[in-house]
Amino acid sequence: MTADVLFDDRSARVDRTTGWERVTRELATRLGDDPRVSLSSAPARSVAGRLASDVALVPLKARKFRIVHYPSYPPTWKLRRNLVIFTLNDLTWWEHPETSSRLGRWWYRPWADRAIGRAHLTVPTNATASALAERFGINHDRMTVIPWGVTTLPPAVPFEAPRPFIVFVGSREPRKNLERLVRAFETSALSDEFDLVLVGREAWGPPVRGVRTISGASDEVMSGIYSAAVALVMPSLHEGFGLPLVEALVAGLPVACSDIPVFREVAGPHATYFDPLDECDIARALHEVVRAPPTDEAARRAWASRFSWDAAARSCLELYERLLA
């Protein structure tokens, strides 16, 4: 059987695991076994290598396929020969451009603008779909909501911490709102008893001072961190989904997070919400989430288990079949 779909798996091949890489890696693992789908297999381990693959390697290979699916980087070429699917994971480039990297603002956003006008779009939440439709006037028949899954983490490597701790998981970049979080934590008096631990890569923006930071944590270490933490906090100004939320919930961990539509959709009734612009409200939520009486861990796990990478891959295949019909 000849493959009809090229899946751009470049971001699965980089040596880091942020949301984009996790999504692409999980989908490529499942879609790559289907004879109708071919993986791009283009190396993109450095910025220079990625740019070269943007403008040459992937477009040249794409000519052989009826559909090309870009799950992270936007298509950086004119959309003429193929049906193109572009996964828009969030609207940060438009809604919070000041928090984006220079590469994102000046290279990828113009290509994403072109793709939004012509490609079929997939998004991970209904909240993102609504924001996309409102901002760009896109009909919902040009969009498909495909929720992300929750990764089954391997057995934990024990994580040693001198005191109980609250954890943030994600890249350390401006839209994650970490400076407000740290100030709220410092003024909450929780620092007398708890630590705040930030886990994730150092991205762009100023470094975060005064708290423990961990970069390059393996899945085994992440499993240990979730097992050892007393709660997860996510103070983001903007997100498209929020993978750490479902990872924490499936581990049974209490969650405090920004009161934004995406997080309401992903965490539902199983989170303590706060205004991400109000440091007093962040501190209030941190107190609630660590002092609240024990709640039903089984209910949190059941809620999070609704998010499945297998279901996401099936939805992608169903979309391919519909567009090819």
N, C-alpha and C positions, 0 to 999 in steps of 0.2 A: 504494500500500500504506500503510495506517495504522500509525503507530508504536505499538507495545505497551509500550515500555520508555522511561522517563525516566532519563537518566544525569545525576547531579548533578555538573556540571563546574566548580563555583564555584572550587575551589582551583586549577584550571588557569589562572584569570584573575587571580591575584594576581602582583605583581611581585617574586617571589622563587622560588627553586628549591631547596626542601628535598625530603625523600622524598615527602611527601604530594603536593606540587605536581607533582613529576616523574611520579609514578604516574598521577595524574589527567590530566595533560597528554598523556602517551603513550597512555593508553587512549582518551581522548576523541578524539584525532586519528584513531584507527582505527575506533572504534565509531560516530563521527559520520557516517561514510560509508555506514553500513548503514541501509536504509529502515525497519528495525524499531526503530531507536533514535533518540530525540530528546534533544538536550542541553538542560540547564536554562537556560543562557545568562543566569543571574542574576548581576548584578555583586556582587562581594564584596571589593572592593579595600581597604576599611578594616574595622576591627573593628565599627564601628557598622553599616556596610553589610552585613557578614556576619550580624550578629545580626538585622537586619531581614529578610534573606532566609531565615534560620533559621525564623522564626516566621510569616512571611507569604508571601513570593514563591514559594518552592519548594513548600510545602504546598498552596497554591492551584493551582499548575500541575499538581501530582502527581495531582489528582483525575481527570484525563483519561486516566490510564495504568493498565495492569494491574500493571506492575512498576515500582518506583522503586529505583534502585541508588545508594547513597551510598558512594562510594569513599574518603572521607576524613572529613568532618564527619558525626557521627551524626544520624539523623533526629530532629528536635526537635518532634515532634508525635505524637499517638496513632496507633498503627498499626492502623487499622481498614479503610480503604477499599482498600488495595493490598497486593499481595505486595511485601515489602520485602527488599532485599539490603543488608546493611551490611558493608563491608570493614573489618575490625579489623586495622589494620596492626601493632599491638603491644599488650602488656598493661601499659604503663608506668603508666597511671592507677591500676592495682590493685597491681602488684608493686613499684613504686617511686614512690608518690604524692608523696613528698617532693621528687622531681626534676621534677615537672610544673609547668606554669604555673598561676597562679590561675584563669585562664579555663578551662583544661582540667579542673582539679579541681572547680570549683564550678558550671560551666555544662555542659560537654560530658560529663563522666563520668556524672552522673545520667541523661542521655538515652541514653548508651551502655549503661548498666545495663538500661534499659527495652528497648532494641533487642536486646541479647543474649538476653533472655528470649523474644522473639517473632519476630525476623527470621531469614532465612537468612544465615549468616555466611560470608564468604570471608576467608582468611588467606594470607599469602605463603609460609609454610613449614610443614612437618610439625611442627617443634618448637613453633611457635606454636599449632598446632591441638591438640597434646597438652597444652600448658599451659592452653589455654582449656577443654578437656574436663575436666581435673583440677580447675581452680578453680571452674567453674560447673556441672559435671555435665552437660554438653551432649552429646547423642548425635552421633556423627560424621556421621550422615545429615543433620544440620542445618548441616554445615560443608562447604565446598569449598576445597581448597588450590589457589591460583592463583599460582605463583611470578612475581615481577616479572621484567622483562627488563633488558637492558643497552643503554643508549643509545649510538648511534653518534655520537661527537663529531665536530664539523667539523674541518677542518685547523687545526693549532695556530698560535696566536700565540706567537712565541718568548717564553719566560719567563726573565727575567734574575735570577740569584741570585749573590751574591758567593762562596758556597761550596756544596759539595754539601749537599743537605738531605733530611730525612725529612718527609713531609707527612701531616697529618691532614685529612680532609675531612668536614664535617658542621656542623650548628648548634652553637654554643658554649652548651651547656646542661648542667645538673648530671649527667644520666645518661650523658653522654659521658666523664665521669671524667678531665677534662683536667688538673685540679690534680695528681692523682697522676702523670699522664703527664709533666708539666713537671718535677716534682720528680725523677722517675726519670731523665729525660733529663739534668738538671743534675748528678746524682750519678754518672752513668754514665761520665763523662770523654769521651763522644762529642762534647760541645760544643766540645772543643778542635779538632775537625776538621769537624764537621757542624753545620748549623742545623736547628731544628725550626720548621716553618711550619704554622700552623693556617688552614685555608681554610673559610669558611662564615659565615653570618650571626651576629651577636651576638644571642643569644636572651635567656634570663633567667638569673638567678644572677650571681655575682660575675664581673667581667672577669678574663681570664687575662693575667697579667703576665709580662714577661721574654722573650717569644718574638714572632716576626713573625706578625701576623694579617692576613688578607686577606678582605674582605667583598665581596659583589656580583660575584664572578668570572663572566664569561660562559662559555658552552660552549667558545668558542675559547680563552679563557685557561685554562680547566680542562684542555683538551687539551694545552696547552703545559706546564702544571704536571705532569701525569702523565708527559709525555715527559722532563721535566728531573729529576724526583725520583729518588732512589736507592731509596726504599722508601715504602710507605704503612703507617701505624700506626692501628689502631682499638681504643681501650681501653674501649669501652662497657661499662657495667654491664648494660644490657638493650637489645635491639633486636628488631624483628620480621623484618628481612631483612638489610640492610646493603648498600645500593646502591654505596657507594664501593668495597667489596671487589671486586665484579664489574667495576666500571669500571677499577680498577687491574689486575686480573688480565687483562682483555681487552687492556690496554695492555702486558702482559708484565711488570708491575712486581712485585717481591717484596713480600710482605705479612706484617706482624706484627699479631696481633689477640687479643682476649680469648678465653679458652677457655670459651665459652658454647655451648649446643646449637645455636642459630641459626647462629652463625658456622661451627661444624663442618659443618653442613648446606650452607651456601652456599659456603664456601671449600674444603672437603674436605681433601685432602692437600697443598694448595698454599698453606699458610700456616704461619707459626711462631706457636705459641699460648703465651699466658701467663695467669697469674692476675691479673685486673684489680685485685684488692685488695692485691696484693703489689708494692710499688715495686721491690724487688730483682729480682723475676721479670720485671717490665716491662723493666728495664734489661738483664737477661740476654737477653731476646728481641730488643731493639733491637741489641745487639751482634751477635747471631747473624745477623740479617737483613741487616745492612750488611757483615758480614765473611765471610759464607758464600761458598763458591765459586759461580760462575755456575751457575744451574739452567736447566732447559728452558723458555724463554719460550713456545715453541709449545704445550707441554702446559698451561701456565696459560691461554693464550688459548683453547685447545680446550675446557677445562673451563668457562670463563666463557661461551663461545658457546652453551652449552646453555640459557642464560636469554634468552628472546626476548619482546619486546613483542607481536609478531604472534601468538605462541602464547598469550600472556596474553589478548589480545583474543578469539581464537578460543574459549578456555575460557570467557570471559564469555558469549559468544553461545550456546555449548552449554548453559550453565547457564540462561540465559533460556528457551531452547527446552524444557528439561526441566521447569522450573517452570510454564511455560505449558501444557504437555501435559495 
